[in-house]
């Protein structure tokens, strides 16, 4: 099921809640809500960078002459709004990684360093 990618201009009350949840020293004016996958809070510039790139209408060149949207399978459309009810004001950690996993485009996990060193040290 697809959801909207929503860029939200926060109200002063929402900004206060977001700063309480994410740290009072953070500069927060906007939120980028990615449906059930999570959200991020920051300045307009910070959020707009991801909003533009993750927009289902935005295409990147993956091979010569072949263009593709990053998360076309996750989002119907990209929407900007000034009125949005937010229930959880915490920024989702590693939001980009979560979106890549949900879209099935996450890179293969690299072997852990401990396991790698264990194999090297066990050789005699």
PyMOL commands that place a pseudoatom at each C-alpha (Angstrom):
pseudoatom trace, name=CA, resn=UNK, resi=1, chain=A, elem=C, hetatm=0, pos=[0.000, 0.000, 0.000]
pseudoatom trace, name=CA, resn=UNK, resi=2, chain=A, elem=C, hetatm=0, pos=[1.371, 3.384, -0.997]
pseudoatom trace, name=CA, resn=UNK, resi=3, chain=A, elem=C, hetatm=0, pos=[1.304, 6.504, 1.165]
pseudoatom trace, name=CA, resn=UNK, resi=4, chain=A, elem=C, hetatm=0, pos=[1.979, 10.193, 0.619]
pseudoatom trace, name=CA, resn=UNK, resi=5, chain=A, elem=C, hetatm=0, pos=[5.363, 11.774, 1.177]
pseudoatom trace, name=CA, resn=UNK, resi=6, chain=A, elem=C, hetatm=0, pos=[4.425, 14.897, 3.135]
pseudoatom trace, name=CA, resn=UNK, resi=7, chain=A, elem=C, hetatm=0, pos=[6.499, 18.019, 3.794]
pseudoatom trace, name=CA, resn=UNK, resi=8, chain=A, elem=C, hetatm=0, pos=[4.911, 19.857, 6.723]
pseudoatom trace, name=CA, resn=UNK, resi=9, chain=A, elem=C, hetatm=0, pos=[5.471, 23.473, 7.759]
pseudoatom trace, name=CA, resn=UNK, resi=10, chain=A, elem=C, hetatm=0, pos=[5.154, 23.158, 11.533]
pseudoatom trace, name=CA, resn=UNK, resi=11, chain=A, elem=C, hetatm=0, pos=[3.124, 25.460, 13.774]
pseudoatom trace, name=CA, resn=UNK, resi=12, chain=A, elem=C, hetatm=0, pos=[4.857, 27.054, 16.800]
pseudoatom trace, name=CA, resn=UNK, resi=13, chain=A, elem=C, hetatm=0, pos=[3.224, 24.452, 19.071]
pseudoatom trace, name=CA, resn=UNK, resi=14, chain=A, elem=C, hetatm=0, pos=[4.443, 21.593, 16.876]
pseudoatom trace, name=CA, resn=UNK, resi=15, chain=A, elem=C, hetatm=0, pos=[7.934, 23.107, 16.784]
pseudoatom trace, name=CA, resn=UNK, resi=16, chain=A, elem=C, hetatm=0, pos=[7.993, 23.181, 20.601]
pseudoatom trace, name=CA, resn=UNK, resi=17, chain=A, elem=C, hetatm=0, pos=[6.894, 19.515, 20.784]
pseudoatom trace, name=CA, resn=UNK, resi=18, chain=A, elem=C, hetatm=0, pos=[9.486, 18.474, 18.192]
pseudoatom trace, name=CA, resn=UNK, resi=19, chain=A, elem=C, hetatm=0, pos=[12.268, 20.336, 19.992]
pseudoatom trace, name=CA, resn=UNK, resi=20, chain=A, elem=C, hetatm=0, pos=[11.272, 18.685, 23.276]
pseudoatom trace, name=CA, resn=UNK, resi=21, chain=A, elem=C, hetatm=0, pos=[11.437, 15.243, 21.655]
pseudoatom trace, name=CA, resn=UNK, resi=22, chain=A, elem=C, hetatm=0, pos=[14.588, 15.769, 19.565]
pseudoatom trace, name=CA, resn=UNK, resi=23, chain=A, elem=C, hetatm=0, pos=[16.637, 18.202, 21.619]
pseudoatom trace, name=CA, resn=UNK, resi=24, chain=A, elem=C, hetatm=0, pos=[16.131, 21.847, 22.442]
pseudoatom trace, name=CA, resn=UNK, resi=25, chain=A, elem=C, hetatm=0, pos=[19.223, 22.905, 20.487]
pseudoatom trace, name=CA, resn=UNK, resi=26, chain=A, elem=C, hetatm=0, pos=[17.878, 21.540, 17.210]
pseudoatom trace, name=CA, resn=UNK, resi=27, chain=A, elem=C, hetatm=0, pos=[16.690, 24.013, 14.599]
pseudoatom trace, name=CA, resn=UNK, resi=28, chain=A, elem=C, hetatm=0, pos=[13.287, 22.661, 13.655]
pseudoatom trace, name=CA, resn=UNK, resi=29, chain=A, elem=C, hetatm=0, pos=[10.745, 24.351, 11.393]
pseudoatom trace, name=CA, resn=UNK, resi=30, chain=A, elem=C, hetatm=0, pos=[9.575, 21.504, 9.147]
pseudoatom trace, name=CA, resn=UNK, resi=31, chain=A, elem=C, hetatm=0, pos=[8.797, 17.798, 9.186]
pseudoatom trace, name=CA, resn=UNK, resi=32, chain=A, elem=C, hetatm=0, pos=[9.040, 15.193, 6.455]
pseudoatom trace, name=CA, resn=UNK, resi=33, chain=A, elem=C, hetatm=0, pos=[6.468, 12.457, 7.076]
pseudoatom trace, name=CA, resn=UNK, resi=34, chain=A, elem=C, hetatm=0, pos=[6.980, 9.200, 5.180]
pseudoatom trace, name=CA, resn=UNK, resi=35, chain=A, elem=C, hetatm=0, pos=[3.745, 7.395, 6.073]
pseudoatom trace, name=CA, resn=UNK, resi=36, chain=A, elem=C, hetatm=0, pos=[4.191, 4.400, 8.407]
pseudoatom trace, name=CA, resn=UNK, resi=37, chain=A, elem=C, hetatm=0, pos=[7.942, 4.285, 7.729]
pseudoatom trace, name=CA, resn=UNK, resi=38, chain=A, elem=C, hetatm=0, pos=[8.739, 7.256, 9.940]
pseudoatom trace, name=CA, resn=UNK, resi=39, chain=A, elem=C, hetatm=0, pos=[9.483, 10.962, 9.887]
pseudoatom trace, name=CA, resn=UNK, resi=40, chain=A, elem=C, hetatm=0, pos=[12.266, 13.457, 10.238]
pseudoatom trace, name=CA, resn=UNK, resi=41, chain=A, elem=C, hetatm=0, pos=[12.328, 16.958, 11.688]
pseudoatom trace, name=CA, resn=UNK, resi=42, chain=A, elem=C, hetatm=0, pos=[14.631, 19.816, 10.725]
pseudoatom trace, name=CA, resn=UNK, resi=43, chain=A, elem=C, hetatm=0, pos=[14.897, 23.054, 8.826]
pseudoatom trace, name=CA, resn=UNK, resi=44, chain=A, elem=C, hetatm=0, pos=[13.168, 23.617, 5.525]
pseudoatom trace, name=CA, resn=UNK, resi=45, chain=A, elem=C, hetatm=0, pos=[16.444, 23.138, 3.690]
pseudoatom trace, name=CA, resn=UNK, resi=46, chain=A, elem=C, hetatm=0, pos=[17.204, 19.837, 5.437]
pseudoatom trace, name=CA, resn=UNK, resi=47, chain=A, elem=C, hetatm=0, pos=[13.749, 18.375, 4.831]
pseudoatom trace, name=CA, resn=UNK, resi=48, chain=A, elem=C, hetatm=0, pos=[13.422, 19.720, 1.292]
pseudoatom trace, name=CA, resn=UNK, resi=49, chain=A, elem=C, hetatm=0, pos=[16.634, 17.966, 0.260]
pseudoatom trace, name=CA, resn=UNK, resi=50, chain=A, elem=C, hetatm=0, pos=[15.080, 14.554, 0.988]
pseudoatom trace, name=CA, resn=UNK, resi=51, chain=A, elem=C, hetatm=0, pos=[11.571, 15.564, -0.100]
pseudoatom trace, name=CA, resn=UNK, resi=52, chain=A, elem=C, hetatm=0, pos=[12.838, 16.438, -3.571]
pseudoatom trace, name=CA, resn=UNK, resi=53, chain=A, elem=C, hetatm=0, pos=[14.935, 13.303, -3.933]
pseudoatom trace, name=CA, resn=UNK, resi=54, chain=A, elem=C, hetatm=0, pos=[12.279, 10.891, -2.610]
pseudoatom trace, name=CA, resn=UNK, resi=55, chain=A, elem=C, hetatm=0, pos=[9.421, 12.470, -4.620]
pseudoatom trace, name=CA, resn=UNK, resi=56, chain=A, elem=C, hetatm=0, pos=[7.902, 9.691, -6.785]
pseudoatom trace, name=CA, resn=UNK, resi=57, chain=A, elem=C, hetatm=0, pos=[7.955, 12.075, -9.782]
pseudoatom trace, name=CA, resn=UNK, resi=58, chain=A, elem=C, hetatm=0, pos=[11.717, 12.689, -9.415]
pseudoatom trace, name=CA, resn=UNK, resi=59, chain=A, elem=C, hetatm=0, pos=[13.831, 10.383, -11.580]
pseudoatom trace, name=CA, resn=UNK, resi=60, chain=A, elem=C, hetatm=0, pos=[17.509, 9.552, -11.310]
pseudoatom trace, name=CA, resn=UNK, resi=61, chain=A, elem=C, hetatm=0, pos=[19.647, 7.941, -13.992]
pseudoatom trace, name=CA, resn=UNK, resi=62, chain=A, elem=C, hetatm=0, pos=[20.483, 4.378, -12.886]
pseudoatom trace, name=CA, resn=UNK, resi=63, chain=A, elem=C, hetatm=0, pos=[22.052, 3.367, -16.201]
pseudoatom trace, name=CA, resn=UNK, resi=64, chain=A, elem=C, hetatm=0, pos=[22.803, 5.281, -19.384]
pseudoatom trace, name=CA, resn=UNK, resi=65, chain=A, elem=C, hetatm=0, pos=[19.405, 6.368, -20.706]
pseudoatom trace, name=CA, resn=UNK, resi=66, chain=A, elem=C, hetatm=0, pos=[17.476, 4.535, -17.962]
pseudoatom trace, name=CA, resn=UNK, resi=67, chain=A, elem=C, hetatm=0, pos=[15.735, 6.682, -15.343]
pseudoatom trace, name=CA, resn=UNK, resi=68, chain=A, elem=C, hetatm=0, pos=[13.964, 5.479, -12.215]
pseudoatom trace, name=CA, resn=UNK, resi=69, chain=A, elem=C, hetatm=0, pos=[12.291, 6.928, -9.109]
pseudoatom trace, name=CA, resn=UNK, resi=70, chain=A, elem=C, hetatm=0, pos=[13.943, 5.948, -5.826]
pseudoatom trace, name=CA, resn=UNK, resi=71, chain=A, elem=C, hetatm=0, pos=[10.833, 5.051, -3.845]
pseudoatom trace, name=CA, resn=UNK, resi=72, chain=A, elem=C, hetatm=0, pos=[8.074, 4.903, -6.472]
pseudoatom trace, name=CA, resn=UNK, resi=73, chain=A, elem=C, hetatm=0, pos=[6.729, 1.725, -4.846]
pseudoatom trace, name=CA, resn=UNK, resi=74, chain=A, elem=C, hetatm=0, pos=[6.331, 3.429, -1.450]
pseudoatom trace, name=CA, resn=UNK, resi=75, chain=A, elem=C, hetatm=0, pos=[4.769, 6.817, -2.210]
pseudoatom trace, name=CA, resn=UNK, resi=76, chain=A, elem=C, hetatm=0, pos=[1.761, 7.881, -4.307]
pseudoatom trace, name=CA, resn=UNK, resi=77, chain=A, elem=C, hetatm=0, pos=[2.650, 11.545, -4.413]
pseudoatom trace, name=CA, resn=UNK, resi=78, chain=A, elem=C, hetatm=0, pos=[4.662, 14.261, -2.709]
pseudoatom trace, name=CA, resn=UNK, resi=79, chain=A, elem=C, hetatm=0, pos=[2.552, 16.826, -0.854]
pseudoatom trace, name=CA, resn=UNK, resi=80, chain=A, elem=C, hetatm=0, pos=[3.425, 20.116, 0.882]
pseudoatom trace, name=CA, resn=UNK, resi=81, chain=A, elem=C, hetatm=0, pos=[1.090, 21.270, 3.650]
pseudoatom trace, name=CA, resn=UNK, resi=82, chain=A, elem=C, hetatm=0, pos=[0.801, 23.608, 6.624]
pseudoatom trace, name=CA, resn=UNK, resi=83, chain=A, elem=C, hetatm=0, pos=[-1.803, 21.544, 8.483]
pseudoatom trace, name=CA, resn=UNK, resi=84, chain=A, elem=C, hetatm=0, pos=[-0.885, 18.008, 9.531]
pseudoatom trace, name=CA, resn=UNK, resi=85, chain=A, elem=C, hetatm=0, pos=[-1.632, 16.152, 12.754]
pseudoatom trace, name=CA, resn=UNK, resi=86, chain=A, elem=C, hetatm=0, pos=[1.568, 14.581, 14.084]
pseudoatom trace, name=CA, resn=UNK, resi=87, chain=A, elem=C, hetatm=0, pos=[1.289, 12.044, 16.890]
pseudoatom trace, name=CA, resn=UNK, resi=88, chain=A, elem=C, hetatm=0, pos=[4.966, 11.171, 17.446]
pseudoatom trace, name=CA, resn=UNK, resi=89, chain=A, elem=C, hetatm=0, pos=[7.510, 13.985, 17.349]
pseudoatom trace, name=CA, resn=UNK, resi=90, chain=A, elem=C, hetatm=0, pos=[10.655, 11.847, 17.484]
pseudoatom trace, name=CA, resn=UNK, resi=91, chain=A, elem=C, hetatm=0, pos=[12.824, 11.656, 14.367]
pseudoatom trace, name=CA, resn=UNK, resi=92, chain=A, elem=C, hetatm=0, pos=[13.026, 8.110, 13.041]
pseudoatom trace, name=CA, resn=UNK, resi=93, chain=A, elem=C, hetatm=0, pos=[16.644, 6.952, 13.174]
pseudoatom trace, name=CA, resn=UNK, resi=94, chain=A, elem=C, hetatm=0, pos=[18.092, 5.770, 9.847]
pseudoatom trace, name=CA, resn=UNK, resi=95, chain=A, elem=C, hetatm=0, pos=[14.962, 6.731, 7.921]
pseudoatom trace, name=CA, resn=UNK, resi=96, chain=A, elem=C, hetatm=0, pos=[16.667, 6.364, 4.534]
pseudoatom trace, name=CA, resn=UNK, resi=97, chain=A, elem=C, hetatm=0, pos=[17.786, 2.838, 5.403]
pseudoatom trace, name=CA, resn=UNK, resi=98, chain=A, elem=C, hetatm=0, pos=[14.272, 1.898, 6.522]
pseudoatom trace, name=CA, resn=UNK, resi=99, chain=A, elem=C, hetatm=0, pos=[12.842, 3.199, 3.249]
pseudoatom trace, name=CA, resn=UNK, resi=100, chain=A, elem=C, hetatm=0, pos=[15.412, 1.259, 1.235]
pseudoatom trace, name=CA, resn=UNK, resi=101, chain=A, elem=C, hetatm=0, pos=[14.553, -1.927, 3.124]
pseudoatom trace, name=CA, resn=UNK, resi=102, chain=A, elem=C, hetatm=0, pos=[10.823, -1.351, 2.594]
pseudoatom trace, name=CA, resn=UNK, resi=103, chain=A, elem=C, hetatm=0, pos=[11.409, -0.767, -1.122]
pseudoatom trace, name=CA, resn=UNK, resi=104, chain=A, elem=C, hetatm=0, pos=[13.638, -3.824, -1.388]
pseudoatom trace, name=CA, resn=UNK, resi=105, chain=A, elem=C, hetatm=0, pos=[16.660, -1.832, -2.544]
pseudoatom trace, name=CA, resn=UNK, resi=106, chain=A, elem=C, hetatm=0, pos=[18.821, -2.137, 0.580]
pseudoatom trace, name=CA, resn=UNK, resi=107, chain=A, elem=C, hetatm=0, pos=[22.413, -3.177, -0.125]
pseudoatom trace, name=CA, resn=UNK, resi=108, chain=A, elem=C, hetatm=0, pos=[23.527, -6.579, 1.062]
pseudoatom trace, name=CA, resn=UNK, resi=109, chain=A, elem=C, hetatm=0, pos=[24.785, -6.486, 4.623]
pseudoatom trace, name=CA, resn=UNK, resi=110, chain=A, elem=C, hetatm=0, pos=[28.538, -6.590, 4.944]
pseudoatom trace, name=CA, resn=UNK, resi=111, chain=A, elem=C, hetatm=0, pos=[30.033, -9.191, 7.272]
pseudoatom trace, name=CA, resn=UNK, resi=112, chain=A, elem=C, hetatm=0, pos=[30.717, -7.860, 10.718]
pseudoatom trace, name=CA, resn=UNK, resi=113, chain=A, elem=C, hetatm=0, pos=[34.251, -6.869, 11.576]
pseudoatom trace, name=CA, resn=UNK, resi=114, chain=A, elem=C, hetatm=0, pos=[34.375, -9.263, 14.529]
pseudoatom trace, name=CA, resn=UNK, resi=115, chain=A, elem=C, hetatm=0, pos=[33.356, -12.221, 12.356]
pseudoatom trace, name=CA, resn=UNK, resi=116, chain=A, elem=C, hetatm=0, pos=[35.850, -11.171, 9.663]
pseudoatom trace, name=CA, resn=UNK, resi=117, chain=A, elem=C, hetatm=0, pos=[38.713, -10.878, 12.150]
pseudoatom trace, name=CA, resn=UNK, resi=118, chain=A, elem=C, hetatm=0, pos=[37.708, -14.174, 13.772]
pseudoatom trace, name=CA, resn=UNK, resi=119, chain=A, elem=C, hetatm=0, pos=[38.067, -15.961, 10.448]
pseudoatom trace, name=CA, resn=UNK, resi=120, chain=A, elem=C, hetatm=0, pos=[41.455, -14.396, 9.793]
pseudoatom trace, name=CA, resn=UNK, resi=121, chain=A, elem=C, hetatm=0, pos=[42.811, -15.130, 13.269]
pseudoatom trace, name=CA, resn=UNK, resi=122, chain=A, elem=C, hetatm=0, pos=[41.529, -18.719, 13.260]
pseudoatom trace, name=CA, resn=UNK, resi=123, chain=A, elem=C, hetatm=0, pos=[43.643, -19.557, 10.194]
pseudoatom trace, name=CA, resn=UNK, resi=124, chain=A, elem=C, hetatm=0, pos=[46.913, -21.242, 11.049]
for i in range(1, 124): cmd.bond("trace and resi %d" % i, "trace and resi %d" % (i + 1))
show_as sticks, trace
zoom trace
